[in-house]
Amino acid sequence: MNQFSFEYPWVLGLIILFIVCAKFCKVKARSIYFPHLSALMLGKTKKGVLLPLLKWSGIVLAIVALASPILTKEYSNSKKHGRDIVLIIDTSESMKQDRFDKNDLQKNKFQVTKEVAASFVAKRKNDRIGLITFADIAFVASPLTFETDFLEKIIGMQRLGIAGRRTAINDALIQSYAMLERSKAKSKIVILLTDGIDNMSQITVDEVKSLVSKSKVKLYTIGVGRERDFDGRYLKALAEAGNGLSFSAQNAEMLTQIYEKIDRLEVSKIEDKKFVQHSYLFVYPLIFAILLLLFFIYFKNMRSL
Protein backbone atom coordinates (compact mmCIF):
# COMPACT_ATOMS: atom_id res chain seq x y z
CA MET A 1 0.00 0.00 0.00
CA ASN A 2 1.44 3.39 -1.07
CA GLN A 3 0.80 6.49 1.01
CA PHE A 4 1.93 10.05 0.27
CA SER A 5 2.76 12.43 3.12
CA PHE A 6 5.14 15.20 4.27
CA GLU A 7 7.84 14.70 6.88
CA TYR A 8 7.53 18.35 8.00
CA PRO A 9 4.00 19.42 6.97
CA TRP A 10 4.12 22.54 9.13
CA VAL A 11 6.72 24.03 6.73
CA LEU A 12 3.93 24.41 4.15
CA GLY A 13 2.65 27.28 6.30
CA LEU A 14 5.49 29.40 4.85
CA ILE A 15 3.45 29.67 1.64
CA ILE A 16 0.83 31.71 3.51
CA LEU A 17 3.61 33.82 5.08
CA PHE A 18 5.03 34.64 1.64
CA ILE A 19 1.59 35.59 0.31
CA VAL A 20 0.90 37.90 3.27
CA CYS A 21 4.35 39.42 2.98
CA ALA A 22 3.91 40.01 -0.76
CA LYS A 23 0.74 41.98 -0.07
CA PHE A 24 1.79 44.04 2.96
CA CYS A 25 5.59 44.12 2.88
CA LYS A 26 6.61 46.78 0.33
CA VAL A 27 10.20 47.08 -0.82
CA LYS A 28 11.82 50.41 0.24
CA ALA A 29 14.60 51.77 -1.93
CA ARG A 30 16.22 55.15 -2.67
CA SER A 31 14.74 56.91 -5.66
CA ILE A 32 14.97 60.28 -7.44
CA TYR A 33 11.62 62.04 -7.61
CA PHE A 34 10.52 63.49 -10.94
CA PRO A 35 7.25 65.38 -10.42
CA HIS A 36 6.28 65.40 -14.10
CA LEU A 37 7.50 61.94 -15.02
CA SER A 38 4.00 60.74 -15.84
CA ALA A 39 3.68 63.35 -18.54
CA LEU A 40 6.73 61.99 -20.29
CA MET A 41 5.36 58.44 -20.36
CA LEU A 42 3.79 57.57 -23.71
CA GLY A 43 1.65 54.83 -22.21
CA LYS A 44 1.34 52.43 -19.33
CA THR A 45 3.72 49.50 -19.23
CA LYS A 46 1.96 46.19 -19.53
CA LYS A 47 2.62 43.85 -16.70
CA GLY A 48 3.29 40.29 -17.89
CA VAL A 49 2.28 37.13 -16.06
CA LEU A 50 5.45 35.20 -16.84
CA LEU A 51 7.68 36.68 -14.12
CA PRO A 52 5.14 36.37 -11.28
CA LEU A 53 4.32 32.85 -12.41
CA LEU A 54 7.98 31.83 -12.44
CA LYS A 55 8.65 33.51 -9.10
CA TRP A 56 5.70 32.07 -7.20
CA SER A 57 6.00 28.60 -8.74
CA GLY A 58 9.64 28.53 -7.69
CA ILE A 59 8.84 29.71 -4.15
CA VAL A 60 6.02 27.18 -3.69
CA LEU A 61 8.10 24.27 -5.00
CA ALA A 62 11.04 25.27 -2.79
CA ILE A 63 8.76 25.25 0.27
CA VAL A 64 7.30 21.89 -0.78
CA ALA A 65 10.86 20.53 -1.01
CA LEU A 66 11.60 21.85 2.50
CA ALA A 67 8.49 20.06 3.79
CA SER A 68 10.14 16.81 2.56
CA PRO A 69 7.46 14.86 0.66
CA ILE A 70 7.62 11.11 1.31
CA LEU A 71 6.10 8.11 -0.45
CA THR A 72 5.57 5.33 2.10
CA LYS A 73 5.18 1.75 0.93
CA GLU A 74 3.99 -0.82 3.45
CA TYR A 75 4.03 -4.53 2.74
CA SER A 76 3.98 -7.73 4.75
CA ASN A 77 5.97 -10.91 4.53
CA SER A 78 3.90 -13.80 5.84
CA LYS A 79 5.49 -17.11 6.66
CA LYS A 80 3.05 -19.95 7.06
CA HIS A 81 4.01 -22.91 9.18
CA GLY A 82 1.20 -25.20 8.08
CA ARG A 83 0.64 -28.88 8.63
CA ASP A 84 0.16 -31.80 6.30
CA ILE A 85 -3.01 -33.62 7.30
CA VAL A 86 -4.49 -36.82 5.93
CA LEU A 87 -8.13 -37.63 6.64
CA ILE A 88 -9.12 -41.30 6.56
CA ILE A 89 -12.85 -41.92 6.21
CA ASP A 90 -14.63 -45.26 6.47
CA THR A 91 -17.02 -45.90 3.55
CA SER A 92 -18.01 -49.44 4.54
CA GLU A 93 -21.64 -50.59 4.59
CA SER A 94 -22.01 -50.14 8.35
CA MET A 95 -21.66 -46.36 7.94
CA LYS A 96 -25.20 -46.19 6.52
CA GLN A 97 -26.70 -46.53 10.01
CA ASP A 98 -29.21 -43.70 10.41
CA ARG A 99 -30.50 -41.74 13.44
CA PHE A 100 -26.97 -40.46 14.06
CA ASP A 101 -28.07 -36.81 14.04
CA LYS A 102 -30.82 -36.01 16.53
CA ASN A 103 -31.74 -32.89 14.53
CA ASP A 104 -32.25 -34.93 11.38
CA LEU A 105 -32.95 -38.61 12.05
CA GLN A 106 -32.80 -39.39 8.33
CA LYS A 107 -29.06 -38.67 8.21
CA ASN A 108 -26.77 -41.66 8.56
CA LYS A 109 -23.27 -41.77 10.00
CA PHE A 110 -21.62 -41.37 6.63
CA GLN A 111 -23.59 -38.24 5.68
CA VAL A 112 -22.78 -36.60 9.00
CA THR A 113 -19.11 -37.60 8.70
CA LYS A 114 -18.83 -35.96 5.28
CA GLU A 115 -20.40 -32.73 6.56
CA VAL A 116 -18.15 -32.55 9.62
CA ALA A 117 -15.02 -33.44 7.64
CA ALA A 118 -15.82 -30.77 5.02
CA SER A 119 -16.30 -28.20 7.78
CA PHE A 120 -12.94 -29.18 9.28
CA VAL A 121 -11.24 -28.81 5.88
CA ALA A 122 -12.76 -25.36 5.34
CA LYS A 123 -11.09 -24.07 8.52
CA ARG A 124 -7.58 -25.30 7.63
CA LYS A 125 -6.63 -22.54 5.18
CA ASN A 126 -2.88 -22.83 5.78
CA ASP A 127 -2.55 -26.63 5.66
CA ARG A 128 -2.26 -29.22 2.95
CA ILE A 129 -4.91 -31.87 3.37
CA GLY A 130 -5.32 -35.23 1.67
CA LEU A 131 -8.17 -37.74 1.75
CA ILE A 132 -8.15 -41.54 1.89
CA THR A 133 -11.36 -43.58 1.88
CA PHE A 134 -11.54 -47.26 2.63
CA ALA A 135 -13.71 -50.32 2.99
CA ASP A 136 -12.52 -53.60 1.39
CA ILE A 137 -9.62 -51.61 -0.03
CA ALA A 138 -8.07 -48.24 0.71
CA PHE A 139 -7.42 -45.66 -1.99
CA VAL A 140 -6.34 -42.04 -2.30
CA ALA A 141 -9.40 -39.89 -3.01
CA SER A 142 -7.32 -36.70 -3.01
CA PRO A 143 -3.56 -36.05 -2.69
CA LEU A 144 -2.28 -33.40 -0.31
CA THR A 145 -3.57 -30.02 -1.47
CA PHE A 146 -4.05 -26.43 -0.32
CA GLU A 147 -7.21 -26.19 -2.43
CA THR A 148 -9.79 -26.60 0.33
CA ASP A 149 -12.71 -25.81 -1.98
CA PHE A 150 -11.64 -28.63 -4.28
CA LEU A 151 -11.23 -31.03 -1.37
CA GLU A 152 -14.66 -30.17 0.02
CA LYS A 153 -16.16 -31.16 -3.34
CA ILE A 154 -14.20 -34.42 -3.32
CA ILE A 155 -15.53 -35.23 0.15
CA GLY A 156 -19.06 -34.51 -1.03
CA MET A 157 -18.60 -36.91 -3.97
CA GLN A 158 -17.75 -39.90 -1.77
CA ARG A 159 -20.37 -42.66 -1.67
CA LEU A 160 -20.99 -45.64 0.58
CA GLY A 161 -19.71 -48.88 -0.88
CA ILE A 162 -17.38 -47.11 -3.30
CA ALA A 163 -14.52 -49.24 -1.99
CA GLY A 164 -16.53 -52.29 -0.90
CA ARG A 165 -18.55 -53.32 2.12
CA ARG A 166 -16.06 -54.49 4.74
CA THR A 167 -13.29 -52.75 6.76
CA ALA A 168 -9.54 -52.50 6.08
CA ILE A 169 -8.26 -50.06 8.71
CA ASN A 170 -4.62 -51.19 8.60
CA ASP A 171 -4.38 -50.87 4.83
CA ALA A 172 -5.80 -47.33 5.03
CA LEU A 173 -3.19 -46.36 7.62
CA ILE A 174 -0.39 -47.70 5.43
CA GLN A 175 -1.72 -45.60 2.53
CA SER A 176 -1.86 -42.45 4.64
CA TYR A 177 1.66 -42.86 6.03
CA ALA A 178 2.95 -43.52 2.52
CA MET A 179 1.34 -40.25 1.40
CA LEU A 180 3.17 -38.33 4.15
CA GLU A 181 6.50 -40.11 3.65
CA ARG A 182 7.87 -37.48 1.24
CA SER A 183 6.25 -34.54 2.99
CA LYS A 184 8.67 -31.83 4.18
CA ALA A 185 6.20 -30.32 6.63
CA LYS A 186 7.42 -30.09 10.21
CA SER A 187 4.08 -31.33 11.47
CA LYS A 188 2.26 -34.31 9.94
CA ILE A 189 -1.10 -35.58 11.12
CA VAL A 190 -3.41 -38.49 10.31
CA ILE A 191 -7.05 -38.51 11.46
CA LEU A 192 -8.64 -41.94 11.19
CA LEU A 193 -12.43 -42.29 11.38
CA THR A 194 -14.13 -45.67 11.40
CA ASP A 195 -17.18 -47.41 12.80
CA GLY A 196 -15.95 -50.96 12.31
CA ILE A 197 -13.43 -53.62 13.23
CA ASP A 198 -10.64 -54.49 10.82
CA ASN A 199 -11.62 -57.65 8.94
CA MET A 200 -10.12 -57.14 5.50
CA SER A 201 -6.57 -55.75 5.76
CA GLN A 202 -3.59 -57.52 4.25
CA ILE A 203 -1.31 -55.70 6.70
CA THR A 204 -1.00 -57.20 10.17
CA VAL A 205 -1.63 -55.39 13.44
CA ASP A 206 2.01 -55.67 14.50
CA GLU A 207 3.23 -54.20 11.22
CA VAL A 208 0.92 -51.22 11.54
CA LYS A 209 1.83 -50.55 15.17
CA SER A 210 5.52 -50.74 14.32
CA LEU A 211 5.09 -48.26 11.48
CA VAL A 212 3.01 -45.85 13.58
CA SER A 213 5.37 -45.92 16.57
CA LYS A 214 8.51 -45.29 14.47
CA SER A 215 7.02 -42.49 12.42
CA LYS A 216 6.95 -38.81 13.38
CA VAL A 217 3.36 -38.59 12.14
CA LYS A 218 0.81 -37.85 14.86
CA LEU A 219 -2.23 -40.12 14.77
CA TYR A 220 -5.75 -39.30 15.96
CA THR A 221 -8.38 -42.04 15.91
CA ILE A 222 -12.16 -41.62 16.04
CA GLY A 223 -14.64 -44.42 16.57
CA VAL A 224 -18.19 -43.54 15.54
CA GLY A 225 -21.40 -45.23 16.63
CA ARG A 226 -22.06 -47.49 19.59
CA GLU A 227 -19.10 -48.85 21.53
CA ARG A 228 -19.71 -52.40 20.30
CA ASP A 229 -19.52 -51.22 16.68
CA PHE A 230 -15.77 -50.58 16.72
CA ASP A 231 -12.67 -51.83 18.52
CA GLY A 232 -12.05 -49.00 20.97
CA ARG A 233 -8.99 -50.63 22.54
CA TYR A 234 -7.32 -51.08 19.20
CA LEU A 235 -8.01 -47.50 18.15
CA LYS A 236 -6.64 -46.24 21.46
CA ALA A 237 -3.50 -48.37 21.10
CA LEU A 238 -2.94 -46.97 17.61
CA ALA A 239 -3.35 -43.38 18.83
CA GLU A 240 -0.95 -43.94 21.73
CA ALA A 241 1.63 -45.45 19.37
CA GLY A 242 1.21 -42.39 17.12
CA ASN A 243 1.54 -39.89 20.01
CA GLY A 244 -2.04 -38.77 19.46
CA LEU A 245 -5.43 -39.16 21.05
CA SER A 246 -8.37 -41.52 20.64
CA PHE A 247 -12.00 -40.41 20.63
CA SER A 248 -15.44 -41.95 20.33
CA ALA A 249 -18.54 -40.25 18.95
CA GLN A 250 -22.03 -41.65 19.49
CA ASN A 251 -23.84 -38.86 17.65
CA ALA A 252 -23.31 -35.96 15.26
CA GLU A 253 -22.82 -33.40 18.02
CA MET A 254 -20.01 -35.41 19.63
CA LEU A 255 -18.31 -35.92 16.26
CA THR A 256 -18.40 -32.18 15.56
CA GLN A 257 -16.88 -31.45 18.97
CA ILE A 258 -14.09 -33.97 18.34
CA TYR A 259 -13.03 -32.39 15.05
CA GLU A 260 -13.22 -28.95 16.68
CA LYS A 261 -10.97 -30.15 19.49
CA ILE A 262 -8.42 -31.54 17.02
CA ASP A 263 -8.58 -28.25 15.14
CA ARG A 264 -7.72 -26.38 18.36
CA LEU A 265 -4.95 -28.81 19.27
CA GLU A 266 -3.29 -28.53 15.87
CA VAL A 267 -3.16 -24.78 15.30
CA SER A 268 -1.01 -23.67 12.35
CA LYS A 269 1.42 -20.81 12.95
CA ILE A 270 1.54 -17.71 10.78
CA GLU A 271 4.32 -15.14 11.17
CA ASP A 272 3.25 -11.85 9.66
CA LYS A 273 6.07 -9.31 9.51
CA LYS A 274 5.32 -5.82 8.27
CA PHE A 275 7.93 -3.74 6.47
CA VAL A 276 7.80 -0.01 5.73
CA GLN A 277 9.84 1.58 2.95
CA HIS A 278 10.21 5.39 2.72
CA SER A 279 11.05 7.12 -0.57
CA TYR A 280 12.10 10.77 -0.13
CA LEU A 281 10.86 12.92 -3.05
CA PHE A 282 12.15 16.39 -2.04
CA VAL A 283 14.79 16.38 -4.78
CA TYR A 284 12.16 16.65 -7.55
CA PRO A 285 10.39 19.85 -6.40
CA LEU A 286 13.79 21.29 -5.39
CA ILE A 287 15.24 20.86 -8.90
CA PHE A 288 12.17 22.45 -10.51
CA ALA A 289 12.21 25.28 -7.96
CA ILE A 290 15.84 26.10 -8.78
CA LEU A 291 15.18 26.01 -12.53
CA LEU A 292 12.10 28.22 -12.26
CA LEU A 293 13.89 30.79 -10.10
CA LEU A 294 16.86 30.83 -12.49
CA PHE A 295 14.48 31.51 -15.39
CA PHE A 296 12.85 34.24 -13.29
CA ILE A 297 16.21 35.96 -12.73
CA TYR A 298 17.14 35.59 -16.39
CA PHE A 299 13.92 37.06 -17.82
CA LYS A 300 13.87 39.84 -15.23
CA ASN A 301 17.39 40.88 -16.21
CA MET A 302 16.45 40.72 -19.89
CA ARG A 303 13.57 43.16 -19.33
CA SER A 304 15.74 45.62 -17.40
CA LEU A 305 18.25 45.92 -20.30
Residue pairs with C-beta under 8 A, 6 or more apart in sequence:
1 73
1 74
1 75
2 71
2 72
2 73
3 71
3 72
3 73
3 74
4 69
4 70
4 71
4 72
5 69
5 70
5 72
6 12
6 67
6 68
6 69
6 70
7 67
7 68
7 69
7 70
7 280
8 66
8 67
8 68
9 67
10 67
11 63
11 66
11 67
11 68
12 63
12 64
12 67
14 63
14 66
15 59
15 60
15 63
18 59
18 63
34 40
50 299
51 296
51 299
51 300
51 303
54 292
54 293
54 295
54 296
54 299
55 292
55 293
55 296
57 288
57 289
57 292
58 288
58 289
58 290
58 292
58 293
58 296
59 289
59 293
60 289
61 285
61 286
61 288
61 289
61 292
62 285
62 286
62 289
62 290
62 293
64 282
64 285
64 289
65 282
65 283
65 285
65 286
65 289
66 282
67 282
68 280
68 282
69 280
69 281
69 282
69 285
70 278
70 279
70 280
70 281
71 278
71 279
71 281
72 276
72 277
72 278
72 279
73 276
73 277
73 279
74 274
74 275
74 276
74 277
75 274
75 275
75 277
76 272
76 273
76 274
76 275
77 272
77 273
77 274
77 275
78 270
78 271
78 272
78 273
79 270
79 271
79 273
80 126
80 268
80 269
80 270
81 126
81 186
81 187
81 268
81 269
81 270
81 271
82 124
82 126
82 127
82 128
82 185
82 268
83 124
83 127
83 128
83 185
83 187
83 188
83 189
83 266
83 268
84 127
84 128
84 129
84 130
84 144
84 180
84 183
84 185
84 187
84 188
84 189
85 124
85 127
85 128
85 129
85 130
85 188
85 189
85 190
85 191
85 266
86 129
86 130
86 131
86 132
86 144
86 176
86 179
86 180
86 189
86 190
86 191
87 117
87 120
87 121
87 129
87 130
87 131
87 132
87 191
87 193
88 132
88 133
88 134
88 138
88 172
88 173
88 176
88 190
88 191
88 192
88 193
88 194
89 113
89 114
89 117
89 131
89 132
89 133
89 134
89 155
89 158
89 193
90 113
90 133
90 134
90 135
90 167
90 193
90 194
90 195
90 196
90 224
91 110
91 133
91 134
91 135
91 158
91 159
91 160
91 161
91 162
91 163
92 134
92 135
92 136
92 160
92 161
92 163
92 164
92 165
92 166
92 167
92 194
92 195
92 196
93 135
93 160
93 161
93 165
93 166
94 109
94 167
94 195
94 196
94 225
94 229
95 108
95 109
95 110
95 113
95 160
95 195
95 224
96 108
96 109
96 110
96 160
97 108
97 109
97 195
97 225
98 105
98 106
98 107
98 108
99 105
100 107
100 108
100 109
100 112
100 224
100 225
100 251
100 252
101 107
101 112
101 251
101 252
102 251
102 252
102 253
103 252
107 252
109 195
109 224
109 225
110 160
112 252
112 255
113 193
113 224
113 255
114 155
114 156
114 158
116 252
116 255
116 256
116 259
117 155
117 193
117 259
118 152
118 155
118 156
119 256
119 259
120 259
120 262
120 263
121 129
121 148
121 151
121 152
121 155
122 148
122 152
123 263
124 148
124 263
124 268
125 148
126 268
126 270
127 146
127 268
128 144
128 145
128 146
128 183
128 185
129 142
129 144
129 145
129 148
129 151
130 140
130 142
130 143
130 144
130 145
130 176
130 179
131 140
131 141
131 142
131 151
131 154
131 155
132 138
132 139
132 140
132 141
132 172
132 175
132 176
132 179
133 139
133 141
133 158
133 162
133 163
134 163
134 167
134 168
134 169
134 171
134 172
134 175
135 161
135 162
135 163
135 164
135 165
135 166
135 167
135 168
135 200
136 163
136 164
136 165
136 166
136 168
136 200
137 163
137 164
137 168
137 171
137 200
138 163
138 168
138 171
138 172
138 174
138 175
139 163
139 175
140 175
140 179
141 154
141 155
141 158
142 150
142 151
142 154
143 179
144 179
144 180
144 183
145 151
164 200
166 196
166 199
166 200
167 194
167 196
167 197
167 198
167 199
167 200
168 198
168 200
168 201
168 202
169 192
169 194
169 196
169 198
169 201
170 198
170 201
170 202
170 203
170 204
170 205
170 207
170 208
171 200
171 201
171 202
171 203
172 192
173 190
173 192
173 203
173 208
173 211
173 212
173 219
173 238
174 203
174 208
174 211
176 190
176 192
177 190
177 211
177 212
177 215
177 217
180 188
180 190
180 217
187 218
187 266
188 216
188 217
188 218
189 217
189 218
189 219
189 220
189 244
189 266
190 217
190 218
190 219
190 220
190 242
191 220
191 221
191 222
191 259
191 262
192 219
192 220
192 221
192 222
192 235
192 238
193 222
193 224
194 221
194 222
194 223
194 224
194 230
194 235
195 223
195 224
195 225
195 229
195 230
196 229
196 230
197 230
197 231
197 234
198 205
198 231
198 234
205 234
208 238
209 237
209 238
209 241
212 219
212 238
212 241
212 242
213 241
213 242
215 242
217 242
218 242
218 243
218 244
218 266
219 238
219 239
219 241
219 242
219 243
219 244
220 239
220 242
220 244
220 245
220 246
220 247
220 262
221 235
221 236
221 238
221 239
221 244
221 245
221 246
221 247
222 235
222 246
222 247
222 248
222 249
222 255
222 258
223 229
223 230
223 231
223 232
223 235
223 246
223 247
223 248
223 249
224 230
224 248
224 249
224 250
224 255
225 249
225 250
226 250
227 248
230 248
232 246
232 248
235 246
236 246
238 246
239 245
239 246
240 246
245 265
247 258
247 261
248 254
249 255
249 258
